[in-house]
Each structure stands twice: as structure tokens, then as C-alpha cells.
Amino acid sequence: MRAFENYLAERAVKSVKGDDHRGLMPYEKLDPRAPDLWGKAENASIAAEMTADEILATDLGKFLDANIGATNT
């Protein structure tokens, strides 16, 4: 099972944390001790930087769009 942070786009991670950080692989665990990752408390700030296209490109975005019409707002 993926955690929320596995859906965060690398572009958004770099926008918030800087170019020395990276997004997670699909099932990689977040380790805040890793120098190129971040703390769980920063997930909301990173998610706020994501575009609708980045969200809809994920399987979670596709699920939300199909089930609640995420693009119909």
C-alpha cells in the first residue's frame, strides 16, 4: 500500500525543499533522516504545490476523478 507522500510529484518536492531533494518511488518509505527526503509534517506544503495535472496523472487522481468528478469543479 502506498502512503500519501508516495503521490507527491518530484517537481513539487523540489519546489518546496530545493533541488537537492527528490520525490519517492511508488512504494518507498519516507525516511526523514535521509538527506534528500523530508519530514511527514511537510507533506501538506508539498501537496499544495502540485498542479491538477500532476494529481490526475496518479492512480489516486484517476480514482478521485472517476468517483467524485475531480475535474468537474
N, C-alpha and C positions, 0 to 999 in steps of 0.2 A: 504494500500500500504506500502511496506517495503522501508526503506531508505537504502542507501549504507552500513551504519555501521551495519545493521542487518545481513549482509552476512559475516562479518568478523569472522574468526574462533577464538574460545576461546584460542587455543594454540598460535596463532599469537598475540592476545591481551596480553597474559601473557608474551610472548617473548619480547615485546616492553615495556610494562608497569609494569611488575612484577607479582608475584603470588597473590598479594592482589587485582588484577583486574580480571574482568570476561567479557566474551562475552555477547552480548544482546540476549534476547529471540526474536523469529521471528518478532513480531510487537511492541516490547518495544521501547520507545523513549529514545534517548540518552540525559542524564542529566549530563552535565559536573560538576555540584555541588555534584553529588553522589560520595562518596569516592572510590567506586570500579569501576567507569567508566572513561572516558577520554574526551578530547575536540575534536570537529569535525575536527580541523586542524591536528590532529594526525592520521586520517583515512588512509592517503596515506602511512605513515610509517608502520602502522599495515598491510595494504593490501600487501605491498612489502614483508612481512614476510610469506605470505600464499604460500602454495605449490599448484601446478597444481591440485593435487588430492583433496585438500580442496576446491578449487574453483569449480571443476567439480562435487563435491558432492552436491552443492547447486542447487536450481532450476534455478538460474541465469546462473550458469556454464553449466547446461544441455541445456538451451536455446542457449547460445553462441556456444556451441559445435555443436548443431543441425543446427544452422543457418549460422554460418561462419566457421565451422570446426576448432574450437579452438585447437583440438589435432592434427591437420594436419600441424603443423609448424615444 
